[in-house]
Amino acid sequence: MSIRNRLLTAAAATGLAVTASQPAFALVNVAGGVDPTTGLTTLGTWVLSLIGLVIPMICAMKGTHAVAEGRSLAPAIGSAIGGMGVAFGGAYILSHYGVV
């Protein structure tokens, strides 16, 4: 490693250490209250459902390109199943916690 790279690495590490030593809430001023139930309801009804629909489309496109290039389709299928499981499973868990 050159001296310049070492100095840049040391400067980055020092900056991260200083940032990590500061309280996280000192950087953000929030006026009023934040209702976590509203955010979780939005997450459960809109975001996770949208993700559950978008993931198969992305995986289908990636799978099409993989097959066209002669690669295996298995990773795209696995990603689609895993992604939908996480998205719809997250919404399912939130509904059982009474959020949605």
C-alpha positions, 0 to 999 in steps of 0.5 A: 500500500502506498502512503497516500492509500494508508493516509486515506484509510486512516482518515476514513477510519477516524471519520467513522470512529468519530461518527460512530461515537456520536449519539444517533439521535443528536443528528435528527430533531423530530418535532411531535410524535411518530406513530410506528403503527402507521409506518408498519401498516404502510409497510405491510399493506403496500410495500411488502405486497409491491415487493412480492409482485416486483420480485418475480418480474425481476427474476423472470427477466434475469432468468430469461437472460440467463437462459439466453446466455446458456446459464442455469435457470435455478438461481433465478427461480430460487431468488424468486421463491426466496424473495416472495417468501420474505415479502409475503411472509413479512406481511403475514407476520405483521398481520399476526402481530395485529399491525395490518 
